[in-house]
Amino acid sequence: MRVIDHVLASGTAGGGGARQGDVFDPNSGQVQAHVSLGDAALLDRAVAAAQAAQPAWAATNPQRRARVMFRFKELVEANMDALAHTLSSEHGKVIADAKGDIQRGLEVIEFACGIPHALKGEYTQGAGPGIDVYSTRLPIGIGAGITPFNFPAMIPMWMFGVAIACGNAFILKPSERDPSVPVRLAELMREAGLPEGILQVVHGDKEMVDAILDHPAIGAVSFVGSSDIAHYVYRRGVEAGKRVQAMGGAKNHGIVMPDADLDQVVNDLSGAAFGSAGERCMALPVVVPVGEKTADALREKLIPAIEALRVGVSTDSDAHYGPVVNAAHKQRVENWIQTGVDEGAELVVDGRGFKLQGHEEGFFIGPSLFDRVTPDMQAYKEEIFGPVLQIVRAPDFETAVRLPSEHQYGNGVAIFTRNGHAAREFAARVNVGMVGVNVPIPVPVAYHSFGGWKRSAFGDVNQHGMEGVRFWTKVKTVTQRWPDGSPDGSNAFVIPTMG
């Protein structure tokens, strides 16, 4: 059976341990490959290769580094179909979603192509008598990324694109559930002209994660995953003296005002709640209609729309979504559905027990809809990460603002309305990091930044955009003076704040 190996600089392979993990085909439920699981000794060799290669890469001028990014973008676009099919075969998302995964990552690569401009420093002439001050951004050295299964192309490119363009070496630890696309991306980076040792891929589980967090030569770590693990990564990485950004879970809300276009809302919810089987941190699993009349009308329109959703294999071009990633995750989602029932929520559409003809062992879950979910329910408080939509009825606008604001997660939120004042008021007051106005999945474009609040993010700096440049660089400020050699000492140096 095929074994997915690490991507290391020449001469660094071997000695990574004999452990392997299973990679499933979510459509059939069968193991389709094995992935090598590395250890601390393997990471040591990857770090040594990165240390050897990084100084020359940092000394390469930004224009030349940008040219590698341009070439990489071209190669990914040329290989889009093959990458999407590989991604789909291991994750389970349909081909259209897989291409979207890749494209959103490429948009950050496009931003990284402009790194010569993004790295321009600051300069002050005449900060004092004959004194000039300038600041420059320098790479931190070696960065690492620990990425989740749900976006095996986008999130790695969010991380390594900016980090490498800034002059760093980068070690990527992708999810062991769907590791093939990250491996292929690293191969394409080499084909684009990236020197060996600048981007390496190490596979592993908690043993590898801890090795990355503890390694003294790794200066910064970026993580995306569940909130409990994000908190662990942040705490352990910071204790080891690293710069850490750790993005966690979410429970995004969609507020539906009485004046909203309900047909558009239902259309948006069908994609935002159920697309990619709900396995994304910017999914919209909670809808909050304001007023009973709005709630009843929305529910009436949602039921036939949900029942019309087509669940199919990931290569089915007519399917709205495919299977979840593995059997354990399928069971987890179904357990949360039962929890909602036990807590007293009304299960309007039950997706449990779904079987796809000819693929009965696949990890498929039908779409589910709950109504009359209340904030005290665990099924509301926690992230389900599956094709489950919950209706939480709000009597008024104030309650609708309060629900997402008081939730433990603060990743994204959306409001659907025709009222500009209501939208403006909501966006200003809601205690959530990313807000959509009539936009169901408010993921910012690549030249802005991505990041939530509360338990959705640990750390002070967001992903990609200029926030990413700041995360992957450190500032050096130089105060310089060129004396004219006056023999009487009249040109003596005086710090401006002292004179």
C-alpha positions as CSV (number, residue, x, y, z in Angstrom):
1,M,0.0,0.0,0.0
2,R,1.2,3.5,-0.8
3,V,3.1,5.3,2.0
4,I,3.1,9.1,2.2
5,D,6.5,10.2,3.4
6,H,8.0,13.3,4.8
7,V,9.4,16.0,2.4
8,L,12.9,16.8,3.7
9,A,16.1,18.3,2.3
10,S,18.4,15.9,0.7
11,G,20.4,13.8,3.2
12,T,18.0,14.4,6.1
13,A,15.6,11.4,5.6
14,G,15.7,8.3,7.7
15,G,15.6,7.6,11.4
16,G,12.1,9.0,11.8
17,G,10.7,5.9,13.4
18,A,8.6,3.1,12.1
19,R,5.2,4.3,13.1
20,Q,2.5,4.9,10.5
21,G,-1.0,6.2,10.4
22,D,-3.9,5.2,8.3
23,V,-5.3,7.5,5.6
24,F,-8.9,6.7,4.7
25,D,-11.0,7.1,1.6
26,P,-14.0,8.8,3.2
27,N,-16.3,7.7,0.3
28,S,-15.7,4.0,0.9
29,G,-14.5,3.9,4.5
30,Q,-11.4,1.9,3.4
31,V,-7.8,2.6,4.2
32,Q,-6.2,3.9,1.0
33,A,-2.6,4.7,2.2
34,H,-0.3,4.9,5.2
35,V,1.5,8.0,6.4
36,S,4.9,8.0,8.1
37,L,4.8,9.4,11.6
38,G,8.0,11.2,12.5
39,D,9.6,11.8,15.9
40,A,11.9,14.4,17.6
41,A,15.0,13.0,15.9
42,L,13.5,13.5,12.5
43,L,12.5,17.0,13.4
44,D,16.1,17.7,14.5
45,R,17.3,16.8,11.1
46,A,14.7,19.0,9.4
47,V,15.7,21.9,11.6
48,A,19.4,21.4,10.9
49,A,18.6,21.5,7.1
50,A,16.5,24.6,7.6
51,Q,19.3,26.3,9.6
52,A,21.8,25.6,6.9
53,A,19.5,27.0,4.1
54,Q,17.8,29.9,5.7
55,P,20.6,32.5,5.9
56,A,21.1,32.4,2.1
57,W,17.4,32.6,1.5
58,A,17.1,35.6,3.8
59,A,19.9,37.3,1.9
60,T,18.1,36.7,-1.4
61,N,16.5,40.0,-2.3
62,P,12.7,40.2,-2.0
63,Q,12.1,40.5,-5.7
64,R,13.8,37.1,-6.3
65,R,11.8,35.5,-3.5
66,A,8.7,36.9,-5.0
67,R,9.5,35.3,-8.4
68,V,9.5,31.9,-6.7
69,M,6.0,32.7,-5.4
70,F,4.9,33.8,-8.9
71,R,6.2,30.5,-10.4
72,F,4.6,28.5,-7.6
73,K,1.2,30.1,-8.3
74,E,1.5,29.1,-11.9
75,L,2.4,25.5,-11.1
76,V,-0.5,25.2,-8.6
77,E,-2.9,26.6,-11.2
78,A,-1.6,24.2,-13.9
79,N,-2.0,21.2,-11.4
80,M,-5.4,22.4,-10.0
81,D,-7.5,19.4,-11.2
82,A,-5.0,16.8,-9.9
83,L,-4.6,18.6,-6.6
84,A,-8.4,18.9,-6.2
85,H,-9.0,15.2,-6.9
86,T,-6.2,14.2,-4.4
87,L,-7.6,16.6,-1.8
88,S,-11.1,15.3,-2.3
89,S,-10.1,11.7,-2.1
90,E,-8.6,12.1,1.3
91,H,-10.8,14.7,2.9
92,G,-14.2,13.9,1.3
93,K,-15.2,17.4,0.2
94,V,-16.6,17.6,-3.3
95,I,-14.3,18.7,-6.2
96,A,-15.8,22.3,-6.3
97,D,-15.1,22.8,-2.6
98,A,-11.6,21.3,-3.0
99,K,-10.8,23.8,-5.8
100,G,-12.1,26.5,-3.6
101,D,-9.8,25.3,-0.8
102,I,-6.8,25.6,-3.2
103,Q,-7.9,28.9,-4.6
104,R,-8.3,30.6,-1.3
105,G,-4.7,29.5,-0.4
106,L,-3.5,30.8,-3.8
107,E,-4.9,34.2,-3.0
108,V,-2.5,34.5,0.0
109,I,0.3,33.4,-2.4
110,E,-0.7,36.3,-4.6
111,F,-0.4,38.6,-1.7
112,A,3.1,37.1,-1.0
113,C,4.1,38.0,-4.5
114,G,4.0,41.6,-3.4
115,I,6.5,41.0,-0.5
116,P,9.0,43.6,-1.7
117,H,6.4,46.3,-1.0
118,A,5.1,44.7,2.2
119,L,8.7,44.5,3.7
120,K,9.5,48.2,3.1
121,G,10.6,49.7,6.4
122,E,10.3,53.2,7.9
123,Y,12.7,56.1,7.8
124,T,13.0,59.4,9.7
125,Q,15.5,61.9,8.5
126,G,16.6,64.4,11.1
127,A,15.2,62.8,14.2
128,G,17.9,64.8,16.0
129,P,20.9,67.0,15.0
130,G,22.4,64.9,12.2
131,I,20.6,61.8,13.4
132,D,18.5,59.5,11.2
133,V,16.4,56.6,12.3
134,Y,15.2,53.7,10.2
135,S,13.4,50.4,10.9
136,T,13.5,47.2,8.9
137,R,11.6,43.9,9.1
138,L,13.8,40.8,9.2
139,P,12.8,37.1,9.2
140,I,12.6,35.4,12.5
141,G,14.6,32.4,11.1
142,I,12.7,29.1,11.2
143,G,8.9,29.0,11.5
144,A,6.6,26.1,11.8
145,G,2.9,25.4,10.9
146,I,0.6,22.8,12.4
147,T,-2.5,22.6,10.2
148,P,-5.9,20.8,10.4
149,F,-7.5,18.3,8.2
150,N,-10.4,20.5,7.0
151,F,-8.4,22.8,4.7
152,P,-5.3,20.8,3.7
153,A,-4.3,23.3,0.9
154,M,-5.6,26.7,2.0
155,I,-4.3,26.8,5.6
156,P,-0.7,25.6,4.8
157,M,-0.5,28.2,2.0
158,W,-1.8,30.8,4.4
159,M,1.2,30.1,6.6
160,F,4.1,29.1,4.5
161,G,3.4,31.6,1.7
162,V,4.0,34.7,3.8
163,A,6.6,33.1,6.1
164,I,8.8,32.0,3.2
165,A,8.4,35.2,1.2
166,C,9.6,37.1,4.3
167,G,12.8,35.1,4.2
168,N,12.2,32.3,6.7
169,A,12.6,28.6,6.4
170,F,9.4,26.8,7.2
171,I,8.5,23.3,8.6
172,L,5.0,22.2,8.0
173,K,3.2,19.5,10.1
174,P,0.0,18.9,8.3
175,S,-2.9,16.7,9.5
176,E,-2.1,13.0,9.2
177,R,-5.7,12.5,8.0
178,D,-5.2,14.0,4.6
179,P,-1.4,14.6,4.1
180,S,-1.0,14.2,0.3
181,V,-1.8,17.7,-0.9
182,P,0.6,19.4,1.5
183,V,3.3,17.1,0.3
184,R,2.5,17.9,-3.3
185,L,2.5,21.6,-2.6
186,A,6.0,21.3,-1.1
187,E,7.2,19.5,-4.2
188,L,5.7,22.3,-6.4
189,M,7.5,24.9,-4.3
190,R,10.8,23.2,-5.1
191,E,9.9,23.0,-8.8
192,A,9.2,26.7,-8.6
193,G,12.8,27.3,-7.5
194,L,12.7,27.3,-3.7
195,P,16.0,26.1,-2.3
196,E,16.1,22.8,-0.5
197,G,15.6,23.1,3.2
198,I,13.4,26.2,3.1
199,L,10.1,24.3,3.0
200,Q,10.0,20.8,4.6
201,V,7.0,18.6,5.5
202,V,7.1,16.4,8.6
203,H,4.2,14.1,9.4
204,G,3.2,13.1,12.9
205,D,0.8,13.2,15.8
206,K,1.1,14.7,19.3
207,E,4.7,13.5,19.6
208,M,5.7,15.7,16.6
209,V,3.6,18.6,17.7
210,D,5.3,18.6,21.1
211,A,8.7,18.3,19.4
212,I,8.0,21.4,17.3
213,L,6.7,23.4,20.3
214,D,9.8,22.5,22.4
215,H,12.5,22.9,19.7
216,P,14.7,25.8,20.6
217,A,15.6,26.7,17.0
218,I,12.0,27.2,15.9
219,G,11.1,30.8,16.5
220,A,7.5,31.0,15.6
221,V,4.6,28.6,15.4
222,S,1.2,29.0,13.7
223,F,-1.6,26.6,14.5
224,V,-5.2,26.0,13.4
225,G,-7.4,23.4,15.1
226,S,-9.8,22.9,18.0
227,S,-9.8,25.5,20.9
228,D,-8.6,23.1,23.6
229,I,-5.6,22.1,21.5
230,A,-5.0,25.7,20.4
231,H,-4.8,26.8,24.0
232,Y,-2.4,23.9,24.7
233,V,-0.2,24.9,21.7
234,Y,-0.2,28.5,22.7
235,R,0.7,27.9,26.3
236,R,3.4,25.4,25.6
237,G,4.9,27.4,22.7
238,V,5.0,30.6,24.7
239,E,6.6,28.9,27.7
240,A,9.3,27.7,25.3
241,G,9.9,31.3,24.3
242,K,8.2,31.2,20.9
243,R,5.9,33.6,19.1
244,V,2.6,31.7,18.7
245,Q,-0.6,32.2,16.9
246,A,-3.2,29.5,17.6
247,M,-6.6,29.6,15.9
248,G,-9.3,27.5,17.6
249,G,-12.9,26.5,17.1
250,A,-16.0,28.5,16.3
251,K,-19.7,28.6,16.6
252,N,-20.7,31.2,14.1
253,H,-24.1,32.8,14.2
254,G,-26.2,34.2,11.4
255,I,-28.7,36.9,12.6
256,V,-31.8,37.2,10.4
257,M,-33.7,40.4,10.8
258,P,-37.4,40.6,10.0
259,D,-36.7,42.7,6.8
260,A,-34.2,40.2,5.4
261,D,-34.6,38.5,2.0
262,L,-35.5,35.0,3.3
263,D,-35.0,33.3,0.0
264,Q,-31.5,34.6,-0.2
265,V,-30.9,33.7,3.5
266,V,-32.0,30.1,2.9
267,N,-29.8,29.9,-0.2
268,D,-26.8,31.3,1.7
269,L,-27.4,29.0,4.7
270,S,-27.6,25.9,2.5
271,G,-24.0,26.5,1.5
272,A,-22.7,28.1,4.7
273,A,-24.1,25.5,7.1
274,F,-23.8,22.3,5.0
275,G,-21.1,23.0,2.5
276,S,-18.0,20.8,3.0
277,A,-20.2,18.8,5.4
278,G,-19.9,21.6,7.9
279,E,-16.3,20.8,8.5
280,R,-14.9,24.4,8.5
281,C,-14.4,26.9,11.2
282,M,-16.2,29.6,9.2
283,A,-19.3,27.5,8.7
284,L,-22.6,29.0,9.9
285,P,-24.2,26.4,12.1
286,V,-26.4,28.7,14.2
287,V,-29.1,30.9,12.7
288,V,-30.8,33.5,14.9
289,P,-34.1,34.7,13.5
290,V,-35.4,37.8,15.2
291,G,-39.1,37.5,16.2
292,E,-41.3,34.4,16.1
293,K,-42.8,35.4,12.7
294,T,-39.4,35.6,11.2
295,A,-38.4,32.2,12.8
296,D,-41.6,30.4,11.6
297,A,-41.2,31.8,8.0
298,L,-37.5,30.9,7.9
299,R,-38.1,27.4,9.2
300,E,-40.8,26.8,6.6
301,K,-38.4,27.7,3.8
302,L,-35.4,25.9,5.3
303,I,-37.0,22.4,5.5
304,P,-37.6,21.8,1.8
305,A,-34.2,23.4,1.0
306,I,-32.4,21.1,3.3
307,E,-34.4,18.0,2.1
308,A,-33.3,18.9,-1.4
309,L,-29.6,18.8,-0.6
310,R,-27.8,16.0,-2.4
311,V,-25.2,14.1,-0.4
312,G,-22.8,12.2,-2.7
313,V,-19.3,10.9,-3.2
314,S,-16.7,13.6,-3.5
315,T,-16.4,13.2,-7.2
316,D,-20.2,13.6,-7.8
317,S,-20.5,17.0,-9.6
318,D,-24.2,17.3,-8.6
319,A,-23.5,16.7,-4.9
320,H,-23.8,19.6,-2.5
321,Y,-21.4,17.9,0.0
322,G,-19.6,14.6,0.5
323,P,-18.6,12.5,3.5
324,V,-16.9,13.6,6.7
325,V,-13.3,12.8,7.1
326,N,-13.4,9.6,9.1
327,A,-15.6,7.2,11.1
328,A,-14.6,8.8,14.5
329,H,-15.7,12.2,13.3
330,K,-19.0,10.8,11.9
331,Q,-19.7,9.2,15.3
332,R,-18.8,12.5,17.1
333,V,-21.3,14.5,15.0
334,E,-24.1,11.9,15.5
335,N,-23.4,12.0,19.2
336,W,-23.9,15.7,19.3
337,I,-27.2,15.3,17.4
338,Q,-28.4,12.9,20.1
339,T,-27.2,15.3,22.8
340,G,-29.4,18.0,21.2
341,V,-32.4,15.7,21.3
342,D,-31.7,14.7,24.9
343,E,-31.4,18.4,25.9
344,G,-34.9,19.1,24.5
345,A,-34.2,20.8,21.2
346,E,-36.6,19.9,18.4
347,L,-35.0,17.8,15.7
348,V,-36.8,18.9,12.6
349,V,-34.6,17.0,10.0
350,D,-32.5,14.1,11.2
351,G,-29.4,13.2,9.1
352,R,-28.3,10.2,11.2
353,G,-28.4,6.8,9.6
354,F,-27.8,8.2,6.1
355,K,-26.5,5.5,3.7
356,L,-25.4,6.2,0.2
357,Q,-26.2,3.4,-2.2
358,G,-23.1,1.6,-3.3
359,H,-21.1,3.4,-0.6
360,E,-22.7,2.1,2.5
361,E,-19.4,2.0,4.5
362,G,-18.6,5.6,3.6
363,F,-18.5,8.3,6.3
364,F,-21.7,10.1,5.2
365,I,-24.1,12.1,7.3
366,G,-27.3,13.6,6.0
367,P,-28.2,17.2,6.8
368,S,-29.8,17.9,10.2
369,L,-31.9,20.8,11.4
370,F,-32.7,21.7,15.0
371,D,-35.3,24.3,16.1
372,R,-35.9,25.8,19.6
373,V,-32.3,25.5,20.6
374,T,-31.5,27.5,23.7
375,P,-28.2,29.0,25.0
376,D,-28.0,26.7,28.0
377,M,-27.7,23.6,25.8
378,Q,-24.3,21.9,25.4
379,A,-25.1,21.2,21.8
380,Y,-25.3,25.0,21.3
381,K,-22.3,25.9,23.4
382,E,-19.9,23.5,21.7
383,E,-18.7,23.2,18.1
384,I,-20.3,20.3,16.3
385,F,-18.2,20.6,13.0
386,G,-20.7,18.7,10.9
387,P,-23.8,19.2,8.7
388,V,-26.0,20.4,11.5
389,L,-27.9,23.7,11.6
390,Q,-29.5,25.0,14.8
391,I,-32.2,27.6,15.0
392,V,-32.0,29.8,18.1
393,R,-35.0,32.2,18.3
394,A,-34.4,35.7,19.5
395,P,-37.2,38.0,20.6
396,D,-35.5,41.2,19.7
397,F,-32.3,42.8,18.2
398,E,-30.6,43.2,21.6
399,T,-30.9,39.4,22.2
400,A,-29.5,38.8,18.7
401,V,-26.4,40.9,19.5
402,R,-26.0,39.3,22.9
403,L,-26.0,35.7,21.8
404,P,-22.8,35.7,19.7
405,S,-21.2,38.3,21.9
406,E,-21.6,36.1,25.0
407,H,-20.7,32.8,23.3
408,Q,-17.3,31.3,24.2
409,Y,-16.2,31.4,20.6
410,G,-15.8,34.6,18.6
411,N,-14.7,33.7,15.2
412,G,-17.3,34.9,12.7
413,V,-20.8,36.2,12.6
414,A,-23.2,37.4,10.0
415,I,-26.3,39.6,9.9
416,F,-28.9,39.5,7.1
417,T,-30.9,42.7,6.8
418,R,-31.9,45.5,4.4
419,N,-31.5,48.1,7.2
420,G,-28.2,49.9,7.0
421,H,-28.5,51.3,10.5
422,A,-29.1,47.9,12.1
423,A,-26.2,46.4,10.2
424,R,-23.9,49.2,11.2
425,E,-25.0,49.0,14.8
426,F,-24.6,45.2,14.9
427,A,-21.1,45.3,13.3
428,A,-19.9,47.9,15.8
429,R,-21.2,46.2,18.9
430,V,-20.9,42.5,18.4
431,N,-18.0,40.8,20.3
432,V,-16.8,38.8,17.4
433,G,-13.6,39.1,15.3
434,M,-15.0,38.8,11.7
435,V,-18.4,40.2,10.7
436,G,-20.4,39.6,7.5
437,V,-23.2,41.9,6.4
438,N,-25.4,39.8,4.1
439,V,-22.3,37.7,3.7
440,P,-22.7,34.3,5.3
441,I,-19.0,33.3,5.5
442,P,-17.1,36.5,6.2
443,V,-13.5,35.2,5.5
444,P,-11.5,38.3,4.7
445,V,-9.7,38.7,1.4
446,A,-6.0,37.8,1.4
447,Y,-4.6,41.3,1.8
448,H,-6.7,41.8,5.0
449,S,-6.2,39.4,7.9
450,F,-8.0,36.4,9.4
451,G,-8.6,35.9,13.1
452,G,-11.3,35.5,15.7
453,W,-11.7,36.5,19.3
454,K,-12.1,34.8,22.7
455,R,-11.6,31.0,22.5
456,S,-11.4,31.2,18.7
457,A,-7.8,32.6,18.8
458,F,-4.9,32.6,21.1
459,G,-2.1,35.2,20.4
460,D,-2.0,38.8,19.4
461,V,-1.4,38.6,15.6
462,N,-3.8,37.3,12.9
463,Q,-3.2,35.1,9.9
464,H,-2.1,36.5,6.4
465,G,-2.2,40.0,5.1
466,M,0.1,42.6,6.8
467,E,-0.7,40.9,10.1
468,G,1.0,37.8,8.7
469,V,4.0,39.8,7.7
470,R,4.3,41.2,11.2
471,F,4.0,37.7,12.7
472,W,6.8,36.2,10.6
473,T,9.2,39.1,11.0
474,K,11.0,41.0,13.7
475,V,11.7,44.7,13.7
476,K,15.2,46.1,13.9
477,T,15.5,49.9,14.5
478,V,18.8,51.7,13.7
479,T,19.6,55.2,15.0
480,Q,22.6,56.5,13.1
481,R,24.7,59.6,13.1
482,W,27.7,60.5,10.9
483,P,29.8,63.1,12.8
484,D,31.5,65.8,10.8
485,G,34.7,65.6,12.9
486,S,34.4,69.0,14.5
487,P,37.6,69.3,16.7
488,D,35.8,71.5,19.3
489,G,33.3,68.8,20.1
490,S,30.4,71.0,19.0
491,N,29.0,68.1,17.1
492,A,28.7,66.0,20.3
493,F,25.9,63.4,20.2
494,V,22.8,64.2,22.2
495,I,19.8,61.8,22.2
496,P,16.8,63.9,21.1
497,T,14.8,63.0,24.2
498,M,17.6,64.1,26.5
499,G,18.4,67.5,25.0
